[in-house]
């Protein structure tokens, strides 16, 4: 039985989050950033923009005022999504508003190959 009540599903998800956080940190370490709580630390879009810059080797648009207000957070995540699409990744069902703060959205943006979107 798979589902929310299955303890193996929770453990599996937790392992994926830990692994993805470690992968992000291995790249962000180069610019002096460390993520602790993936869903919180990528929420304002500033670290996400830096991560995209590090893994792509290209310059990304500057973040909006450190992402303090919701409008800045949305603008930063939109910049990240635009950057990703400009680099050939097709996005489906991912946007900066609504559930824009979810770990699964962030993970899908960063790790889904273009031919699977």
N, CA, C and O atoms as a printed pandas DataFrame, in Angstrom:
     atom_number atom_name residue_name chain_id  residue_number  x_coord  y_coord  z_coord
0              1         N          UNK        A               1    0.841   -1.180    0.000
1              2        CA          UNK        A               1    0.000    0.000    0.000
2              3         C          UNK        A               1    0.888    1.246    0.000
3              4         O          UNK        A               1    1.726    1.420    0.885
4              5         N          UNK        A               2    0.698    2.099   -0.989
5              6        CA          UNK        A               2    1.421    3.356   -1.055
6              7         C          UNK        A               2    0.477    4.478   -0.687
7              8         O          UNK        A               2   -0.709    4.428   -1.012
8              9         N          UNK        A               3    0.983    5.468   -0.027
9             10        CA          UNK        A               3    0.147    6.602    0.339
10            11         C          UNK        A               3    0.709    7.346    1.519
11            12         O          UNK        A               3    1.816    7.066    1.979
12            13         N          UNK        A               4   -0.059    8.294    2.006
13            14        CA          UNK        A               4    0.393    9.145    3.091
14            15         C          UNK        A               4    0.600    8.395    4.398
15            16         O          UNK        A               4    1.417    8.803    5.224
16            17         N          UNK        A               5   -0.124    7.314    4.593
17            18        CA          UNK        A               5   -0.028    6.590    5.857
18            19         C          UNK        A               5    1.079    5.546    5.860
19            20         O          UNK        A               5    1.339    4.921    6.888
20            21         N          UNK        A               6    1.716    5.356    4.745
21            22        CA          UNK        A               6    2.790    4.387    4.641
22            23         C          UNK        A               6    4.076    5.023    5.150
23            24         O          UNK        A               6    4.524    6.014    4.574
24            25         N          UNK        A               7    4.691    4.489    6.213
25            26        CA          UNK        A               7    5.919    5.093    6.743
26            27         C          UNK        A               7    7.073    5.040    5.756
27            28         O          UNK        A               7    7.978    5.871    5.819
28            29         N          UNK        A               8    7.053    4.081    4.849
29            30        CA          UNK        A               8    8.123    3.987    3.857
30            31         C          UNK        A               8    8.068    5.139    2.867
31            32         O          UNK        A               8    9.109    5.591    2.390
32            33         N          UNK        A               9    6.855    5.629    2.545
33            34        CA          UNK        A               9    6.696    6.760    1.645
34            35         C          UNK        A               9    7.307    8.013    2.272
35            36         O          UNK        A               9    8.010    8.768    1.600
36            37         N          UNK        A              10    7.039    8.230    3.552
37            38        CA          UNK        A              10    7.606    9.388    4.244
38            39         C          UNK        A              10    9.130    9.305    4.261
39            40         O          UNK        A              10    9.806   10.296    3.985
40            41         N          UNK        A              11    9.671    8.145    4.578
41            42        CA          UNK        A              11   11.118    7.951    4.620
42            43         C          UNK        A              11   11.722    8.159    3.242
43            44         O          UNK        A              11   12.763    8.802    3.105
44            45         N          UNK        A              12   11.069    7.615    2.222
45            46        CA          UNK        A              12   11.546    7.749    0.847
46            47         C          UNK        A              12   11.608    9.225    0.446
47            48         O          UNK        A              12   12.604    9.675   -0.120
48            49         N          UNK        A              13   10.556    9.967    0.738
49            50        CA          UNK        A              13   10.509   11.399    0.427
50            51         C          UNK        A              13   11.591   12.148    1.195
51            52         O          UNK        A              13   12.273   13.005    0.631
52            53         N          UNK        A              14   11.750   11.833    2.465
53            54        CA          UNK        A              14   12.762   12.489    3.294
54            55         C          UNK        A              14   14.168   12.245    2.735
55            56         O          UNK        A              14   14.996   13.156    2.712
56            57         N          UNK        A              15   14.429   11.037    2.295
57            58        CA          UNK        A              15   15.739   10.709    1.711
58            59         C          UNK        A              15   15.956   11.500    0.432
59            60         O          UNK        A              15   17.054   12.001    0.189
60            61         N          UNK        A              16   14.912   11.617   -0.393
61            62        CA          UNK        A              16   15.034   12.402   -1.622
62            63         C          UNK        A              16   15.330   13.866   -1.312
63            64         O          UNK        A              16   16.174   14.481   -1.965
64            65         N          UNK        A              17   14.648   14.420   -0.330
65            66        CA          UNK        A              17   14.874   15.813    0.044
66            67         C          UNK        A              17   16.293   16.000    0.570
67            68         O          UNK        A              17   16.962   16.969    0.212
68            69         N          UNK        A              18   16.756   15.087    1.410
69            70        CA          UNK        A              18   18.126   15.174    1.937
70            71         C          UNK        A              18   19.151   15.080    0.813
71            72         O          UNK        A              18   20.128   15.829    0.789
72            73         N          UNK        A              19   18.923   14.164   -0.109
73            74        CA          UNK        A              19   19.851   13.976   -1.226
74            75         C          UNK        A              19   19.878   15.204   -2.116
75            76         O          UNK        A              19   20.950   15.650   -2.526
76            77         N          UNK        A              20   18.706   15.756   -2.420
77            78        CA          UNK        A              20   18.641   16.939   -3.265
78            79         C          UNK        A              20   19.264   18.144   -2.568
79            80         O          UNK        A              20   19.945   18.946   -3.208
80            81         N          UNK        A              21   19.037   18.276   -1.266
81            82        CA          UNK        A              21   19.648   19.363   -0.498
82            83         C          UNK        A              21   21.165   19.249   -0.537
83            84         O          UNK        A              21   21.857   20.250   -0.720
84            85         N          UNK        A              22   21.685   18.046   -0.366
85            86        CA          UNK        A              22   23.135   17.828   -0.420
86            87         C          UNK        A              22   23.684   18.183   -1.800
87            88         O          UNK        A              22   24.752   18.783   -1.916
88            89         N          UNK        A              23   22.942   17.805   -2.849
89            90        CA          UNK        A              23   23.370   18.133   -4.214
90            91         C          UNK        A              23   23.407   19.650   -4.406
91            92         O          UNK        A              23   24.375   20.188   -4.944
92            93         N          UNK        A              24   22.350   20.335   -3.962
93            94        CA          UNK        A              24   22.313   21.806   -4.053
94            95         C          UNK        A              24   23.487   22.412   -3.299
95            96         O          UNK        A              24   24.171   23.296   -3.815
96            97         N          UNK        A              25   23.721   21.940   -2.081
97            98        CA          UNK        A              25   24.809   22.478   -1.260
98            99         C          UNK        A              25   26.174   22.227   -1.884
99           100         O          UNK        A              25   27.077   23.053   -1.745
100          101         N          UNK        A              26   26.339   21.095   -2.571
101          102        CA          UNK        A              26   27.633   20.822   -3.211
102          103         C          UNK        A              26   27.949   21.875   -4.261
103          104         O          UNK        A              26   29.116   22.185   -4.499
104          105         N          UNK        A              27   26.922   22.424   -4.889
105          106        CA          UNK        A              27   27.122   23.487   -5.884
106          107         C          UNK        A              27   27.146   24.867   -5.235
107          108         O          UNK        A              27   27.981   25.702   -5.585
108          109         N          UNK        A              28   26.244   25.112   -4.301
109          110        CA          UNK        A              28   26.168   26.430   -3.663
110          111         C          UNK        A              28   27.368   26.726   -2.769
111          112         O          UNK        A              28   27.662   27.888   -2.488
112          113         N          UNK        A              29   28.053   25.690   -2.327
113          114        CA          UNK        A              29   29.262   25.867   -1.511
114          115         C          UNK        A              29   30.279   26.752   -2.239
115          116         O          UNK        A              29   31.042   27.480   -1.605
116          117         N          UNK        A              30   30.283   26.683   -3.561
117          118        CA          UNK        A              30   31.220   27.462   -4.383
118          119         C          UNK        A              30   30.999   28.963   -4.249
119          120         O          UNK        A              30   31.908   29.752   -4.510
120          121         N          UNK        A              31   29.783   29.363   -3.840
121          122        CA          UNK        A              31   29.474   30.788   -3.694
122          123         C          UNK        A              31   29.122   31.143   -2.252
123          124         O          UNK        A              31   28.541   32.195   -1.988
124          125         N          UNK        A              32   29.475   30.267   -1.331
125          126        CA          UNK        A              32   29.310   30.555    0.093
126          127         C          UNK        A              32   27.892   30.485    0.619
127          128         O          UNK        A              32   27.562   31.164    1.592
128          129         N          UNK        A              33   27.041   29.675   -0.007
129          130        CA          UNK        A              33   25.654   29.524    0.439
130          131         C          UNK        A              33   25.442   28.088    0.899
131          132         O          UNK        A              33   25.948   27.150    0.284
132          133         N          UNK        A              34   24.687   27.922    1.989
133          134        CA          UNK        A              34   24.333   26.595    2.477
134          135         C          UNK        A              34   22.841   26.555    2.764
135          136         O          UNK        A              34   22.312   27.407    3.479
136          137         N          UNK        A              35   22.167   25.559    2.201
137          138        CA          UNK        A              35   20.750   25.354    2.464
138          139         C          UNK        A              35   20.600   24.416    3.654
139          140         O          UNK        A              35   21.303   23.411    3.754
140          141         N          UNK        A              36   19.684   24.746    4.550
141          142        CA          UNK        A              36   19.387   23.876    5.685
142          143         C          UNK        A              36   18.022   23.225    5.509
143          144         O          UNK        A              36   17.897   22.003    5.583
144          145         N          UNK        A              37   17.016   24.032    5.280
145          146        CA          UNK        A              37   15.646   23.565    5.048
146          147         C          UNK        A              37   15.294   23.923    3.610
147          148         O          UNK        A              37   15.032   25.085    3.299
148          149         N          UNK        A              38   15.288   22.940    2.751
149          150        CA          UNK        A              38   15.112   23.170    1.321
150          151         C          UNK        A              38   13.886   24.012    1.005
151          152         O          UNK        A              38   13.978   24.978    0.248
152          153         N          UNK        A              39   12.732   23.654    1.580
153          154        CA          UNK        A              39   11.509   24.390    1.253
154          155         C          UNK        A              39   11.541   25.825    1.756
155          156         O          UNK        A              39   10.899   26.691    1.162
156          157         N          UNK        A              40   12.257   26.099    2.816
157          158        CA          UNK        A              40   12.361   27.461    3.340
158          159         C          UNK        A              40   13.453   28.255    2.626
159          160         O          UNK        A              40   13.263   29.428    2.305
160          161         N          UNK        A              41   14.590   27.619    2.381
161          162        CA          UNK        A              41   15.753   28.332    1.868
162          163         C          UNK        A              41   15.656   28.683    0.388
163          164         O          UNK        A              41   16.331   29.605   -0.068
164          165         N          UNK        A              42   14.840   27.974   -0.362
165          166        CA          UNK        A              42   14.658   28.308   -1.779
166          167         C          UNK        A              42   13.420   29.157   -2.014
167          168         O          UNK        A              42   13.171   29.600   -3.135
168          169         N          UNK        A              43   12.656   29.383   -0.976
169          170        CA          UNK        A              43   11.360   30.043   -1.072
170          171         C          UNK        A              43   11.421   31.450   -1.669
171          172         O          UNK        A              43   10.552   31.812   -2.462
172          173         N          UNK        A              44   12.421   32.245   -1.310
173          174        CA          UNK        A              44   12.448   33.630   -1.797
174          175         C          UNK        A              44   13.086   33.766   -3.181
175          176         O          UNK        A              44   13.093   34.856   -3.753
176          177         N          UNK        A              45   13.615   32.679   -3.717
177          178        CA          UNK        A              45   14.162   32.694   -5.068
178          179         C          UNK        A              45   15.603   33.147   -5.174
179          180         O          UNK        A              45   16.219   32.947   -6.221
180          181         N          UNK        A              46   16.172   33.750   -4.134
181          182        CA          UNK        A              46   17.538   34.263   -4.236
182          183         C          UNK        A              46   18.566   33.131   -4.336
183          184         O          UNK        A              46   19.459   33.182   -5.182
184          185         N          UNK        A              47   18.447   32.123   -3.488
185          186        CA          UNK        A              47   19.377   30.994   -3.556
186          187         C          UNK        A              47   19.134   30.166   -4.809
187          188         O          UNK        A              47   20.072   29.604   -5.375
188          189         N          UNK        A              48   17.889   30.089   -5.241
189          190        CA          UNK        A              48   17.565   29.375   -6.472
190          191         C          UNK        A              48   18.245   30.035   -7.665
191          192         O          UNK        A              48   18.794   29.347   -8.526
192          193         N          UNK        A              49   18.213   31.350   -7.721
193          194        CA          UNK        A              49   18.891   32.068   -8.801
194          195         C          UNK        A              49   20.399   31.819   -8.767
195          196         O          UNK        A              49   21.019   31.603   -9.809
196          197         N          UNK        A              50   20.979   31.850   -7.586
197          198        CA          UNK        A              50   22.423   31.584   -7.462
198          199         C          UNK        A              50   22.758   30.155   -7.875
199          200         O          UNK        A              50   23.771   29.919   -8.534
200          201         N          UNK        A              51   21.913   29.204   -7.491
201          202        CA          UNK        A              51   22.131   27.807   -7.862
202          203         C          UNK        A              51   22.107   27.651   -9.379
203          204         O          UNK        A              51   22.960   26.971   -9.950
204          205         N          UNK        A              52   21.144   28.272  -10.023
205          206        CA          UNK        A              52   21.068   28.200  -11.481
206          207         C          UNK        A              52   22.299   28.806  -12.128
207          208         O          UNK        A              52   22.792   28.296  -13.134
208          209         N          UNK        A              53   22.793   29.884  -11.560
209          210        CA          UNK        A              53   23.997   30.523  -12.083
210          211         C          UNK        A              53   25.202   29.596  -11.954
211          212         O          UNK        A              53   25.994   29.462  -12.887
212          213         N          UNK        A              54   25.334   28.961  -10.799
213          214        CA          UNK        A              54   26.476   28.070  -10.564
214          215         C          UNK        A              54   26.423   26.850  -11.478
215          216         O          UNK        A              54   27.430   26.495  -12.090
216          217         N          UNK        A              55   25.261   26.203  -11.579
217          218        CA          UNK        A              55   25.209   24.967  -12.367
218          219         C          UNK        A              55   25.214   25.222  -13.874
219          220         O          UNK        A              55   25.623   24.352  -14.642
220          221         N          UNK        A              56   24.766   26.405  -14.307
221          222        CA          UNK        A              56   24.745   26.696  -15.739
222          223         C          UNK        A              56   26.032   27.366  -16.209
223          224         O          UNK        A              56   26.419   27.229  -17.370
224          225         N          UNK        A              57   26.697   28.094  -15.306
225          226        CA          UNK        A              57   27.869   28.853  -15.704
226          227         C          UNK        A              57   27.520   30.162  -16.385
227          228         O          UNK        A              57   28.408   30.889  -16.830
228          229         N          UNK        A              58   26.230   30.470  -16.471
229          230        CA          UNK        A              58   25.763   31.704  -17.099
230          231         C          UNK        A              58   25.323   32.698  -16.038
231          232         O          UNK        A              58   25.004   32.322  -14.910
232          233         N          UNK        A              59   25.310   33.956  -16.408
233          234        CA          UNK        A              59   24.840   35.013  -15.517
234          235         C          UNK        A              59   23.320   34.980  -15.471
235          236         O          UNK        A              59   22.664   34.855  -16.505
236          237         N          UNK        A              60   22.763   35.091  -14.273
237          238        CA          UNK        A              60   21.305   35.161  -14.125
238          239         C          UNK        A              60   20.919   36.583  -13.742
239          240         O          UNK        A              60   21.752   37.340  -13.245
240          241         N          UNK        A              61   19.664   36.950  -13.970
241          242        CA          UNK        A              61   19.227   38.292  -13.572
242          243         C          UNK        A              61   19.377   38.475  -12.058
243          244         O          UNK        A              61   19.213   37.518  -11.302
244          245         N          UNK        A              62   19.685   39.684  -11.618
245          246        CA          UNK        A              62   19.834   39.908  -10.175
246          247         C          UNK        A              62   18.512   39.717   -9.430
247          248         O          UNK        A              62   17.436   39.977   -9.968
248          249         N          UNK        A              63   18.616   39.260   -8.192
249          250        CA          UNK        A              63   17.440   39.053   -7.350
250          251         C          UNK        A              63   16.841   40.390   -6.938
251          252         O          UNK        A              63   17.536   41.402   -6.854
252          253         N          UNK        A              64   15.548   40.372   -6.685
253          254        CA          UNK        A              64   14.820   41.551   -6.234
254          255         C          UNK        A              64   14.970   41.746   -4.730
255          256         O          UNK        A              64   14.468   40.926   -3.961
256          257         N          UNK        A              65   15.608   42.749   -4.307
257          258        CA          UNK        A              65   15.661   43.218   -2.920
258          259         C          UNK        A              65   15.671   42.102   -1.870
259          260         O          UNK        A              65   14.957   42.176   -0.869
260          261         N          UNK        A              66   16.468   41.092   -2.103
261          262        CA          UNK        A              66   16.658   39.991   -1.155
262          263         C          UNK        A              66   15.392   39.197   -0.852
263          264         O          UNK        A              66   15.391   38.388    0.076
264          265         N          UNK        A              67   14.328   39.401   -1.596
265          266        CA          UNK        A              67   13.148   38.561   -1.477
266          267         C          UNK        A              67   12.381   38.688   -0.180
267          268         O          UNK        A              67   11.846   37.698    0.320
268          269         N          UNK        A              68   12.317   39.884    0.374
269          270        CA          UNK        A              68   11.629   40.067    1.664
270          271         C          UNK        A              68   10.109   40.064    1.527
271          272         O          UNK        A              68    9.418   39.476    2.359
272          273         N          UNK        A              69    9.587   40.702    0.506
273          274        CA          UNK        A              69    8.128   40.775    0.319
274          275         C          UNK        A              69    7.689   39.698   -0.674
275          276         O          UNK        A              69    8.469   39.253   -1.516
276          277         N          UNK        A              70    6.418   39.288   -0.556
277          278        CA          UNK        A              70    5.899   38.232   -1.439
278          279         C          UNK        A              70    6.086   38.596   -2.913
279          280         O          UNK        A              70    6.435   37.737   -3.722
280          281         N          UNK        A              71    5.860   39.842   -3.260
281          282        CA          UNK        A              71    6.006   40.274   -4.650
282          283         C          UNK        A              71    7.453   40.082   -5.119
283          284         O          UNK        A              71    7.677   39.732   -6.278
284          285         N          UNK        A              72    8.431   40.303   -4.246
285          286        CA          UNK        A              72    9.838   40.096   -4.603
286          287         C          UNK        A              72   10.127   38.610   -4.760
287          288         O          UNK        A              72   10.843   38.206   -5.675
288          289         N          UNK        A              73    9.569   37.796   -3.865
289          290        CA          UNK        A              73    9.771   36.347   -3.941
290          291         C          UNK        A              73    9.225   35.798   -5.258
291          292         O          UNK        A              73    9.876   34.995   -5.927
292          293         N          UNK        A              74    8.029   36.240   -5.615
293          294        CA          UNK        A              74    7.415   35.791   -6.867
294          295         C          UNK        A              74    8.254   36.250   -8.054
295          296         O          UNK        A              74    8.470   35.482   -8.992
296          297         N          UNK        A              75    8.728   37.493   -8.026
297          298        CA          UNK        A              75    9.565   38.007   -9.114
298          299         C          UNK        A              75   10.848   37.192   -9.244
299          300         O          UNK        A              75   11.277   36.886  -10.356
300          301         N          UNK        A              76   11.462   36.841   -8.115
301          302        CA          UNK        A              76   12.696   36.054   -8.150
302          303         C          UNK        A              76   12.457   34.654   -8.714
303          304         O          UNK        A              76   13.236   34.170   -9.535
304          305         N          UNK        A              77   11.396   34.019   -8.279
305          306        CA          UNK        A              77   11.090   32.676   -8.792
306          307         C          UNK        A              77   10.740   32.760  -10.274
307          308         O          UNK        A              77   11.127   31.879  -11.043
308          309         N          UNK        A              78   10.018   33.797  -10.693
309          310        CA          UNK        A              78    9.728   33.986  -12.121
310          311         C          UNK        A              78   11.010   34.161  -12.923
311          312         O          UNK        A              78   11.128   33.627  -14.026
312          313         N          UNK        A              79   11.969   34.902  -12.383
313          314        CA          UNK        A              79   13.261   35.061  -13.069
314          315         C          UNK        A              79   13.942   33.708  -13.233
315          316         O          UNK        A              79   14.511   33.415  -14.284
316          317         N          UNK        A              80   13.882   32.892  -12.196
317          318        CA          UNK        A              80   14.488   31.557  -12.256
318          319         C          UNK        A              80   13.784   30.692  -13.308
319          320         O          UNK        A              80   14.436   30.008  -14.096
320          321         N          UNK        A              81   12.453   30.729  -13.310
321          322        CA          UNK        A              81   11.700   29.930  -14.277
322          323         C          UNK        A              81   11.959   30.400  -15.703
323          324         O          UNK        A              81   12.086   29.580  -16.612
324          325         N          UNK        A              82   12.037   31.705  -15.903
325          326        CA          UNK        A              82   12.347   32.259  -17.222
326          327         C          UNK        A              82   13.739   31.818  -17.663
327          328         O          UNK        A              82   13.934   31.419  -18.811
328          329         N          UNK        A              83   14.698   31.890  -16.755
329          330        CA          UNK        A              83   16.071   31.473  -17.052
330          331         C          UNK        A              83   16.097   30.008  -17.490
331          332         O          UNK        A              83   16.766   29.655  -18.461
332          333         N          UNK        A              84   15.368   29.165  -16.771
333          334        CA          UNK        A              84   15.334   27.732  -17.082
334          335         C          UNK        A              84   14.723   27.504  -18.468
335          336         O          UNK        A              84   15.260   26.728  -19.259
336          337         N          UNK        A              85   13.614   28.169  -18.767
337          338        CA          UNK        A              85   12.978   27.973  -20.074
338          339         C          UNK        A              85   13.846   28.524  -21.197
339          340         O          UNK        A              85   13.861   27.967  -22.294
340          341         N          UNK        A              86   14.568   29.610  -20.937
341          342        CA          UNK        A              86   15.473   30.156  -21.947
342          343         C          UNK        A              86   16.646   29.226  -22.225
343          344         O          UNK        A              86   17.323   29.363  -23.244
344          345         N          UNK        A              87   16.885   28.291  -21.328
345          346        CA          UNK        A              87   17.953   27.307  -21.514
346          347         C          UNK        A              87   17.406   25.960  -21.994
347          348         O          UNK        A              87   18.060   24.928  -21.853
348          349         N          UNK        A              88   16.207   25.985  -22.560
349          350        CA          UNK        A              88   15.672   24.826  -23.248
350          351         C          UNK        A              88   14.887   23.830  -22.420
351          352         O          UNK        A              88   14.548   22.756  -22.918
352          353         N          UNK        A              89   14.587   24.154  -21.168
353          354        CA          UNK        A              89   13.802   23.244  -20.339
354          355         C          UNK        A              89   12.340   23.629  -20.466
355          356         O          UNK        A              89   11.958   24.773  -20.217
356          357         N          UNK        A              90   11.522   22.651  -20.860
357          358        CA          UNK        A              90   10.083   22.896  -20.969
358          359         C          UNK        A              90    9.458   22.689  -19.603
359          360         O          UNK        A              90    9.687   21.666  -18.958
360          361         N          UNK        A              91    8.674   23.655  -19.164
361          362        CA          UNK        A              91    8.011   23.569  -17.867
362          363         C          UNK        A              91    6.514   23.389  -18.074
363          364         O          UNK        A              91    5.900   24.077  -18.889
364          365         N          UNK        A              92    5.946   22.468  -17.338
365          366        CA          UNK        A              92    4.503   22.236  -17.411
366          367         C          UNK        A              92    3.946   22.218  -15.995
367          368         O          UNK        A              92    4.390   21.430  -15.160
368          369         N          UNK        A              93    2.991   23.069  -15.726
369          370        CA          UNK        A              93    2.352   23.082  -14.417
370          371         C          UNK        A              93    3.212   23.658  -13.312
371          372         O          UNK        A              93    2.971   23.380  -12.137
372          373         N          UNK        A              94    4.211   24.456  -13.663
373          374        CA          UNK        A              94    5.080   25.073  -12.663
374          375         C          UNK        A              94    4.982   26.570  -12.838
375          376         O          UNK        A              94    5.157   27.088  -13.941
376          377         N          UNK        A              95    4.699   27.277  -11.736
377          378        CA          UNK        A              95    4.607   28.725  -11.799
378          379         C          UNK        A              95    5.071   29.345  -10.507
379          380         O          UNK        A              95    5.215   28.658   -9.496
380          381         N          UNK        A              96    5.305   30.634  -10.532
381          382        CA          UNK        A              96    5.819   31.333   -9.359
382          383         C          UNK        A              96    4.734   31.633   -8.335
383          384         O          UNK        A              96    5.044   31.887   -7.172
384          385         N          UNK        A              97    3.473   31.609   -8.739
385          386        CA          UNK        A              97    2.398   31.896   -7.798
386          387         C          UNK        A              97    1.660   30.623   -7.443
387          388         O          UNK        A              97    1.907   29.570   -8.031
388          389         N          UNK        A              98    0.771   30.716   -6.501
389          390        CA          UNK        A              98    0.033   29.530   -6.065
390          391         C          UNK        A              98    0.905   28.711   -5.135
391          392         O          UNK        A              98    1.256   29.165   -4.046
392          393         N          UNK        A              99    1.253   27.512   -5.557
393          394        CA          UNK        A              99    2.097   26.656   -4.730
394          395         C          UNK        A              99    3.560   26.877   -5.093
395          396         O          UNK        A              99    4.331   25.922   -5.193
396          397         N          UNK        A             100    3.929   28.103   -5.285
397          398        CA          UNK        A             100    5.276   28.454   -5.722
398          399         C          UNK        A             100    6.344   28.173   -4.692
399          400         O          UNK        A             100    7.533   28.233   -5.004
400          401         N          UNK        A             101    5.949   27.870   -3.482
401          402        CA          UNK        A             101    6.931   27.632   -2.433
402          403         C          UNK        A             101    7.188   26.163   -2.184
403          404         O          UNK        A             101    7.928   25.822   -1.261
404          405         N          UNK        A             102    6.600   25.283   -2.976
405          406        CA          UNK        A             102    6.708   23.861   -2.648
406          407         C          UNK        A             102    8.041   23.270   -3.060
407          408         O          UNK        A             102    8.615   23.649   -4.080
408          409         N          UNK        A             103    8.520   22.349   -2.266
409          410        CA          UNK        A             103    9.762   21.646   -2.559
410          411         C          UNK        A             103    9.615   20.843   -3.839
411          412         O          UNK        A             103   10.540   20.809   -4.650
412          413         N          UNK        A             104    8.479   20.197   -4.038
413          414        CA          UNK        A             104    8.314   19.361   -5.222
414          415         C          UNK        A             104    8.390   20.193   -6.496
415          416         O          UNK        A             104    8.958   19.736   -7.487
416          417         N          UNK        A             105    7.828   21.411   -6.498
417          418        CA          UNK        A             105    7.950   22.273   -7.669
418          419         C          UNK        A             105    9.400   22.629   -7.924
419          420         O          UNK        A             105    9.865   22.564   -9.062
420          421         N          UNK        A             106   10.111   23.001   -6.892
421          422        CA          UNK        A             106   11.513   23.362   -7.038
422          423         C          UNK        A             106   12.308   22.183   -7.551
423          424         O          UNK        A             106   13.125   22.331   -8.459
424          425         N          UNK        A             107   12.077   21.006   -6.978
425          426        CA          UNK        A             107   12.788   19.810   -7.397
426          427         C          UNK        A             107   12.482   19.499   -8.844
427          428         O          UNK        A             107   13.393   19.157   -9.598
428          429         N          UNK        A             108   11.242   19.605   -9.255
429          430        CA          UNK        A             108   10.889   19.257  -10.626
430          431         C          UNK        A             108   11.503   20.239  -11.613
431          432         O          UNK        A             108   11.886   19.847  -12.716
432          433         N          UNK        A             109   11.600   21.494  -11.237
433          434        CA          UNK        A             109   12.226   22.488  -12.115
434          435         C          UNK        A             109   13.696   22.165  -12.315
435          436         O          UNK        A             109   14.205   22.262  -13.432
436          437         N          UNK        A             110   14.376   21.786  -11.263
437          438        CA          UNK        A             110   15.819   21.615  -11.339
438          439         C          UNK        A             110   16.273   20.257  -11.846
439          440         O          UNK        A             110   17.377   20.154  -12.379
440          441         N          UNK        A             111   15.475   19.220  -11.706
441          442        CA          UNK        A             111   15.984   17.901  -12.038
442          443         C          UNK        A             111   15.228   17.177  -13.144
443          444         O          UNK        A             111   15.643   16.082  -13.524
444          445         N          UNK        A             112   14.168   17.714  -13.667
445          446        CA          UNK        A             112   13.443   17.038  -14.730
446          447         C          UNK        A             112   14.101   17.327  -16.064
447          448         O          UNK        A             112   14.194   18.486  -16.468
448          449         N          UNK        A             113   14.560   16.289  -16.758
449          450        CA          UNK        A             113   15.167   16.499  -18.079
450          451         C          UNK        A             113   14.168   17.115  -19.042
451          452         O          UNK        A             113   12.969   16.857  -18.934
452          453         N          UNK        A             114   14.652   17.945  -20.005
453          454        CA          UNK        A             114   13.752   18.637  -20.926
454          455         C          UNK        A             114   12.818   17.700  -21.686
455          456         O          UNK        A             114   11.683   18.086  -21.967
456          457         N          UNK        A             115   13.240   16.502  -22.025
457          458        CA          UNK        A             115   12.403   15.603  -22.797
458          459         C          UNK        A             115   11.318   14.934  -21.969
459          460         O          UNK        A             115   10.500   14.192  -22.514
460          461         N          UNK        A             116   11.294   15.182  -20.647
461          462        CA          UNK        A             116   10.281   14.584  -19.783
462          463         C          UNK        A             116    9.289   15.607  -19.241
463          464         O          UNK        A             116    8.430   15.259  -18.432
464          465         N          UNK        A             117    9.391   16.852  -19.669
465          466        CA          UNK        A             117    8.458   17.886  -19.194
466          467         C          UNK        A             117    7.210   17.885  -20.031
467          468         O          UNK        A             117    6.303   18.682  -19.789
